[in-house]
């Protein structure tokens, strides 16, 4: 479909659009007025990860096209947990932990969006502001009557869980109603006309669109992005070392940069479109590079993605560290570092302390497989005592892509 609005043309050409509730209607609205659009983020951890990044970038593109992003922190819905395509219920978080996570997550959005009071300036709200005040019986009467249990059971996010005969609590079943109510409240409070999200949110988004129409007679729209997978079919952002966190206190600048640098050749073009602001003609030039030249495109991707999330200096220093570590054979300044005293540290414990692996057991397996090197020499004894004279450093490596520094004090 050819779009008339800058918004949908931009989202389409960069690969963000999977499903739309009413493409023609949204296109017409976006062509003639500012469209406030929202995405919700439940604070289940102190940081979001790269799995959330396409949603954050979509809000950025919304603003670049002249429209108004609304960031919704799920201080209310986070008390329940979205059951969509989950095998089991999320662990319930305390109110204090939810508040801490919200506070920790907030600052990331300031790097991607411009906040303020202008027509297209972003705003941030917390759905606890209205969800915490709901009274059960009035909510059932006013909102619950608009939901069909038969239809709710037909959505894939619920149906697949039940087909596998996995328990779905009444608490979780209410999540989609609360998310739909968020859309209604945002429509009333902020004139919100668009909800966006991943493809797993389609059922929840459709519920919100229909609720706004039935209760207030308001025309609102829904848009989802494709499920992001790597060229090998695995889900993007899932790595052996765990989640790729957006907050620097959860993941170092260098490790974040290195995640993008390690992109599969086949995924470079797609990731440049989704996760950078580079012009499309420049992206087409970069993705057309062949052989070893594609590495230059990966460095551009790593720099651009890191610059957006962590800042210019983080991108520059990470590239310099990679150059020193891989090309120069040295120790880059941004490598993860642990300090040890004269007593030393066991090899397996050092691998865990540097974040190469999640446990000592995994460290032992990697060492036994010959994947660990100390000063570029393979070592196979997890109990090896590593010592470093005060003021000096040694390099520890796992495979070709994970490196760290053991510094003597």
C-alpha positions in Angstrom: 0.0 0.0 0.0 1.2 3.5 -0.8 0.7 5.9 2.1 0.1 9.7 2.0 1.3 10.5 5.5 4.9 11.0 6.4 4.3 8.8 9.5 3.2 5.6 7.8 5.5 6.1 4.8 8.5 6.4 7.2 7.4 3.4 9.3 6.7 1.3 6.2 10.0 2.0 4.4 12.1 1.3 7.5 10.3 -2.0 8.3 8.2 -1.2 11.4 4.7 -2.2 10.2 3.2 -5.6 10.6 -0.5 -5.1 11.3 -2.8 -2.1 11.3 -6.4 -1.9 12.5 -7.4 0.7 9.8 -4.5 1.7 7.6 -6.5 4.1 5.5 -8.1 5.8 8.5 -4.8 6.3 10.3 -3.0 7.4 7.1 -5.7 10.1 6.6 -5.5 11.3 10.2 -1.7 11.4 10.3 -1.7 13.4 7.0 -3.8 16.3 8.5 -3.1 16.5 12.2 -0.7 15.6 15.0 -1.4 12.1 16.2 -0.5 11.3 19.8 0.6 7.6 20.0 1.6 5.5 22.9 3.5 2.3 23.9 3.5 0.8 27.3 6.5 -0.6 29.2 6.0 -2.8 32.3 8.9 -2.3 34.8 9.7 -5.9 35.4 13.5 -5.2 35.8 15.7 -2.2 36.6 16.4 -1.8 32.8 14.8 -2.4 29.5 16.7 -4.5 27.0 17.2 -4.6 23.2 14.0 -6.5 22.9 12.2 -3.3 23.8 14.3 -1.2 21.5 12.2 -1.5 18.4 9.3 0.0 20.4 11.4 2.9 21.6 12.7 3.5 18.1 9.1 3.5 16.8 8.2 6.3 19.3 11.3 8.1 18.0 10.1 7.7 14.4 6.7 8.9 15.5 8.3 12.1 16.8 10.5 12.5 13.8 7.4 12.5 11.6 5.9 15.4 13.6 3.7 13.5 16.0 3.5 13.1 19.8 5.0 10.1 21.6 3.4 9.0 24.9 5.6 6.7 27.0 3.4 4.7 29.5 5.2 3.2 32.5 3.3 0.2 33.7 3.3 0.9 37.4 -0.2 -0.5 37.5 -0.1 -3.3 34.9 3.4 -4.3 36.2 1.7 -5.5 39.4 0.0 -8.3 37.3 2.3 -9.1 34.4 1.4 -9.6 30.8 0.6 -13.3 30.1 1.0 -12.9 26.3 2.9 -15.9 24.9 4.4 -16.7 28.4 4.6 -20.3 29.5 3.9 -19.4 33.1 2.9 -16.4 35.3 5.5 -13.8 36.0 6.8 -13.5 39.5 4.7 -10.8 41.3 6.8 -7.7 42.2 6.4 -5.6 45.3 5.2 -2.0 44.9 8.5 -0.7 46.2 10.4 -2.7 43.6 8.1 -1.6 40.8 8.8 2.1 41.8 12.5 1.5 41.8 12.4 -0.1 38.4 10.3 2.7 37.0 12.8 5.3 38.3 15.7 3.3 36.8 14.1 2.9 33.4 12.9 6.5 32.9 16.2 8.1 31.9 16.8 5.9 28.8 13.8 7.5 27.0 15.4 11.0 27.4 18.1 9.9 25.0 15.7 8.8 22.3 12.9 11.4 22.6 12.5 15.1 23.2 10.2 15.8 26.2 8.4 19.0 26.8 5.1 20.9 26.4 5.0 21.4 22.6 2.5 19.7 20.3 5.0 17.0 19.3 7.0 16.8 22.5 7.0 13.5 24.3 5.3 12.9 27.6 5.6 10.1 30.1 2.8 8.8 32.3 2.4 6.0 34.8 -0.8 3.9 34.5 -0.8 3.3 38.2 -2.2 6.9 38.3 -5.6 5.6 37.1 -5.5 1.8 37.6 -4.7 2.0 41.3 -7.9 4.1 41.8 -10.3 1.7 40.1 -13.2 0.3 42.1 -13.9 -3.3 41.3 -17.7 -3.3 40.9 -18.0 -0.1 39.0 -15.2 -1.2 36.7 -17.0 -4.5 36.0 -20.2 -2.7 35.2 -18.7 0.1 33.1 -15.9 -1.7 31.3 -16.3 -5.4 31.8 -19.6 -5.6 30.0 -17.8 -4.7 26.7 -15.6 -7.8 26.7 -16.6 -11.2 25.4 -14.9 -14.1 27.2 -15.4 -16.2 24.1 -13.4 -13.7 22.1 -10.7 -13.2 24.7 -10.1 -17.0 24.7 -9.7 -16.9 20.9 -6.6 -14.6 21.0 -3.4 -16.4 20.4 -1.8 -14.9 23.5 -4.3 -16.8 25.6 -5.3 -19.7 23.4 -1.8 -21.1 23.0 -1.3 -21.1 26.8 -4.5 -23.0 27.3 -3.8 -25.4 24.4 -0.6 -26.4 26.2 -2.7 -27.0 29.3 -0.6 -24.4 31.2 -2.3 -22.6 34.0 -3.6 -19.1 33.3 -4.7 -17.3 36.5 -7.7 -15.0 36.7 -5.2 -12.3 37.7 -3.4 -12.6 34.4 -6.6 -12.9 32.4 -7.5 -9.4 33.5 -4.3 -7.9 32.0 -5.8 -7.4 28.5 -8.8 -5.6 30.0 -6.6 -3.3 31.9 -4.4 -2.6 28.9 -7.5 -1.8 26.9 -8.6 0.5 29.6 -5.2 2.3 29.4 -6.0 3.2 25.8 -9.4 4.6 26.8 -7.9 6.7 29.6 -5.1 8.0 27.4 -7.7 8.9 24.7 -9.6 10.9 27.3 -6.6 12.4 29.1 -4.1 13.1 26.3 -6.1 12.8 23.1 -4.2 9.6 22.3 -5.3 8.1 18.9 -2.7 5.4 18.3 -1.4 2.4 20.3 1.7 0.6 19.0 3.5 -2.5 20.1 5.0 -5.8 19.1 3.1 -8.4 17.2 2.3 -10.3 20.4 0.3 -7.3 21.6 -2.2 -7.4 18.7 -5.1 -8.9 20.7 -4.6 -6.4 23.5 -4.4 -3.5 21.1 -7.5 -4.5 19.2 -9.4 -4.7 22.6 -8.4 -1.1 23.3 -9.5 0.1 19.9 -12.9 -1.5 20.3 -13.3 -0.3 23.9 -12.7 3.4 22.9 -15.3 3.0 20.1 -17.9 1.4 22.3 -17.6 3.5 25.4 -16.8 7.0 23.9 -17.4 6.6 20.2 -13.8 7.6 19.6 -11.9 6.5 16.5 -8.5 5.2 17.6 -6.0 2.9 15.8 -3.5 0.1 16.5 -0.2 -0.8 14.9 2.1 -3.7 15.5 5.7 -4.4 14.5 6.9 -7.8 13.1 8.5 -10.3 15.4 12.2 -9.5 15.3 14.3 -12.6 14.6 17.9 -13.0 13.6 18.8 -14.5 10.2 19.2 -17.9 11.9 15.6 -17.8 13.2 16.4 -17.1 16.8 14.7 -14.2 18.7 16.7 -11.0 18.5 18.3 -10.0 21.8 18.6 -13.4 23.3 22.3 -14.2 23.8 24.3 -16.8 25.6 25.3 -14.2 28.1 21.7 -13.1 28.8 19.7 -10.0 28.0 21.4 -7.1 26.3 20.4 -4.3 28.7 20.0 -0.7 27.7 21.1 0.8 31.1 24.9 1.1 31.4 24.8 0.0 35.1 23.4 -3.4 33.8 25.7 -3.8 30.8 29.0 -2.0 29.9 29.2 0.4 27.0 31.7 -1.9 25.3 29.5 -5.0 25.6 26.5 -3.1 24.2 28.6 -1.8 21.3 30.0 -5.3 20.7 26.5 -6.8 20.5 25.7 -4.7 17.5 29.2 -5.2 16.0 28.6 -9.0 16.1 25.5 -8.7 13.9 25.1 -11.5 11.3 26.0 -10.2 7.8 22.4 -11.0 6.7 20.9 -8.8 9.4 22.9 -5.6 8.9 20.5 -3.9 6.5 17.4 -4.6 8.7 19.1 -3.5 11.9 20.4 -0.3 10.3 16.8 0.6 9.2 15.2 -0.2 12.5 17.8 1.0 15.0 19.5 4.0 13.4 18.5 7.3 11.9 20.8 6.8 8.9 19.3 7.8 5.5 18.0 4.9 3.5 20.3 5.5 0.5 23.3 5.3 2.9 21.9 2.1 4.4 21.5 0.6 0.9 25.1 1.4 0.2 26.3 -0.2 3.5 24.2 -3.4 3.2 25.5 -4.0 -0.4 29.1 -4.3 0.9 30.5 -7.8 0.3 33.1 -10.0 2.0 35.2 -8.5 4.7 33.9 -5.0 3.8 30.6 -5.7 5.5 32.5 -5.3 8.8 32.7 -1.6 8.1 28.9 -1.5 7.9 28.8 -3.4 11.3 31.0 -0.8 12.9 28.7 1.9 11.6 25.7 0.1 13.0 27.5 -0.4 16.4 28.5 3.3 16.6 25.0 4.6 15.5 23.1 2.3 17.9 25.4 2.9 20.8 25.4 6.7 20.2 21.6 6.8 20.4 21.4 4.7 23.6 24.6 5.6 25.4 25.9 8.8 23.9 28.7 9.9 21.5 31.6 9.3 23.9 30.4 5.7 24.6 30.4 5.0 20.9 33.9 6.5 20.4 35.5 4.8 23.4 33.9 1.4 22.6 35.2 1.5 19.0 38.7 2.5 20.3 38.6 -0.4 22.8 37.6 -2.9 20.0 40.5 -1.6 17.8 43.0 -1.9 20.7 41.7 -5.4 21.7 41.2 -7.0 18.3 43.5 -5.2 15.9 46.2 -4.0 18.2 46.4 -7.0 20.5 46.2 -4.8 23.5 43.8 -4.0 26.3 41.1 -1.5 25.5 40.0 0.9 28.3 36.4 -0.1 28.2 36.8 -3.8 28.7 35.1 -5.2 31.8 37.7 -5.2 34.6 38.0 -6.9 38.0 40.7 -6.0 40.5 42.4 -8.7 42.6 44.9 -8.6 45.5 48.1 -10.6 45.9 46.1 -13.8 46.8 44.8 -14.0 43.2 41.6 -15.5 41.9 40.6 -18.9 40.5 40.2 -19.0 36.7 36.5 -20.2 36.9 35.7 -17.5 39.4 37.3 -14.8 37.2 35.1 -15.9 34.2 32.0 -15.5 36.4 33.2 -12.2 37.9 33.8 -10.6 34.5 30.3 -11.6 33.4 31.4 -14.1 30.7 29.1 -16.7 32.2 26.2 -16.8 34.7 27.6 -19.5 37.0 30.8 -21.2 38.1 29.4 -24.5 36.6 29.1 -22.9 33.2 32.6 -21.5 33.6 34.0 -24.9 34.2 32.3 -26.3 31.1 33.7 -23.5 28.9 37.2 -23.9 30.3 37.0 -27.7 29.8 35.9 -27.0 26.1 39.1 -25.0 25.6 37.2 -21.8 25.0 39.0 -19.7 27.6 42.4 -18.0 27.1 44.6 -16.2 29.5 46.9 -13.6 27.8 45.8 -15.3 24.5 47.0 -18.7 25.7 44.4 -21.5 26.1 43.9 -22.8 29.7 41.9 -25.8 30.8 42.0 -25.9 34.6 39.2 -24.0 36.3 41.0 -24.2 39.6 44.1 -22.4 38.1 45.1 -19.6 40.4 45.5 -16.4 38.4 47.8 -13.8 40.0 48.6 -10.3 38.8 51.4 -8.1 40.3 50.1 -4.8 41.7 49.7 -2.2 39.0 49.8 -4.7 36.1 47.0 -6.3 34.1 46.2 -9.6 32.3 43.7 -10.3 29.6 41.1 -13.1 29.9 39.1 -14.1 26.9 36.1 -16.4 26.3 35.9 -17.3 22.6 36.7 -14.6 20.1 34.2 -12.0 21.3 34.4 -11.8 25.0 37.4 -10.2 26.7 38.1 -8.7 30.1 40.9 -7.4 32.2 42.2 -8.8 35.6 44.1 -6.0 37.3 46.4 -6.3 40.2 46.1 -4.0 43.2 
